[in-house]
Amino acid sequence: MRRVLLDERGSVTAEFAVAVPAVIVVLALGVGVLGSAATAVRLQHVSAESARLLGRGDDARAFAAVGEIGASMSVSRRNGLVCVDASAPVPLSVPLPPVSAHACALEGGE
């Protein structure tokens, strides 16, 4: 008489094979969000610095500071203020929108 095996051999391996891709996706998104947050902080700092430099008339250093981090910026001047709008892509290939920052400084400030 043969006994039919009805045990659960291999079920742990199958569950592990299903769970690993989900864990990898969650980790990748977590790293992408942290990279996006770090880029946002850096971009805000650079846009504020660029606004101050443009307010003092140092255009070359302002554009160089933004170019160092691979961002693009637009400048507007109104009512004695110099405003900088900067945006940069997220550094990792994660499907997140680009990061943007806005900063203003007084024009002609020393």
C-alpha positions in Angstrom: 0.0 0.0 0.0 1.4 3.4 -1.0 0.8 6.4 1.1 0.0 9.7 -0.7 2.1 12.6 0.4 -0.2 15.5 1.2 2.4 17.6 3.1 3.3 21.2 2.4 6.8 20.7 1.1 8.0 23.6 -1.1 5.3 26.0 0.0 7.8 28.2 1.9 9.9 28.4 -1.2 6.9 29.4 -3.3 5.7 32.0 -0.9 9.3 33.4 -0.7 9.4 33.6 -4.5 6.2 35.7 -4.5 7.2 37.9 -1.6 10.7 38.9 -2.7 9.7 41.0 -5.7 7.2 42.9 -3.6 9.8 43.6 -1.0 12.2 44.8 -3.7 9.6 47.2 -5.2 8.8 48.7 -1.8 12.5 49.2 -1.0 13.1 50.8 -4.4 10.2 53.2 -3.9 11.5 54.0 -0.4 15.0 54.8 -1.7 13.4 56.9 -4.5 11.3 58.9 -2.0 14.4 59.5 0.2 16.4 60.6 -2.9 13.6 62.9 -3.9 13.5 64.5 -0.4 17.2 65.0 -0.4 17.0 66.6 -3.9 14.2 68.9 -2.7 16.2 70.1 0.3 19.3 70.7 -1.9 17.3 72.4 -4.6 15.6 74.8 -2.0 19.0 75.7 -0.7 20.5 76.3 -4.1 17.5 78.4 -5.3 17.7 80.6 -2.2 21.4 81.1 -2.7 20.8 81.9 -6.4 18.2 84.4 -5.6 20.5 86.2 -3.2 23.4 86.1 -5.8 21.1 87.5 -8.5 19.9 90.2 -6.2 23.5 91.3 -5.7 24.2 91.1 -9.5 26.4 88.0 -9.5 24.6 86.2 -12.3 27.4 83.9 -13.3 27.7 82.3 -9.9 24.0 82.0 -9.5 23.6 80.0 -12.8 26.7 78.0 -11.9 25.2 77.0 -8.5 22.0 75.7 -10.1 23.9 74.0 -12.9 26.0 72.0 -10.4 23.1 70.0 -9.3 21.7 69.5 -12.8 18.6 71.7 -12.3 17.0 74.3 -14.5 15.8 77.7 -13.3 13.8 80.7 -14.4 14.2 84.2 -13.0 11.6 86.9 -12.5 12.1 90.4 -11.2 9.2 92.4 -9.9 8.6 95.0 -7.1 12.2 95.1 -6.0 12.4 91.3 -5.7 14.3 88.7 -7.6 12.5 85.3 -7.6 14.0 82.0 -8.8 11.9 79.0 -9.7 14.1 75.9 -10.0 13.3 72.3 -10.9 15.3 69.1 -11.0 14.6 65.5 -11.9 14.6 62.8 -9.2 18.1 61.3 -9.3 17.0 57.7 -9.4 14.9 56.1 -12.2 11.8 56.0 -10.0 8.4 57.1 -11.4 8.2 60.3 -9.3 7.6 63.8 -10.5 10.4 66.4 -10.8 11.2 68.4 -7.6 10.7 72.1 -7.7 11.6 75.1 -5.4 10.8 78.8 -5.3 12.9 81.5 -3.5 13.0 85.3 -3.6 15.5 87.9 -2.4 15.7 91.7 -2.4 17.2 93.2 -5.5 20.3 95.3 -5.0 20.9 93.8 -1.6 24.5 93.8 -0.2 
